[in-house]
Amino acid sequence: MKKYIKNVFADEDYNCFACGPHNPIGLRLQFYEEDEYVKTEWEPSKNFEGYPTCVHGGIQAVLLDEIAAWTLYIKGQRAGVTSRMSVRYCKKLDSDQGTITAEGKIKKILYDFCYIDACLYNAKHELCAKAEVIYYMFSKEESMEKYRFPVRQEDFYL
């Protein structure tokens, strides 16, 4: 069952390229939770191409990093920053083929580091790129005091 996630960070000043709802050139991603995964769907356009009809690898990396971040927020219940990301491009990701799905899942949490598997799928649900993303996690207190993290986890849900 899908649980839709509210972007608790988004106000008029929030301009995240990936998930900022007011960024005119951004991806404007929205997220939902399904079982142990956090997911998003996105429809690419020519504006995000590298080679003709191919989503730029940097944009794919942004999608993987952002789904990992939201996986940390929802499943790890803290804010954090990317410590390391290793991307493997498996198949051309067409920009004209329809909706792309990104999903993230926590593999493990070790000390202050969260290890997340992130994947990108094309409209046929074929794996096109995957990443292991390691996030340094802030404490719960710092997450709330400095990074707009909500006091109550349920505030993330619509």
Secondary structure, 3 states (H helix, E strand, C coil): CEEEECCCCCCCCCCCCCCCCCCCCCCCCCEEEECCEEEEEECCCHHHECCCCEECHHHHHHHHHHHHHHHHHHHHCCCEEEEEEEEEECCCCECCCCCEEEEEEEEEEECCEEEEEEEEECCCCCEEEEEEEEEEECCHHHHHHHCCCCCCHHHHEC
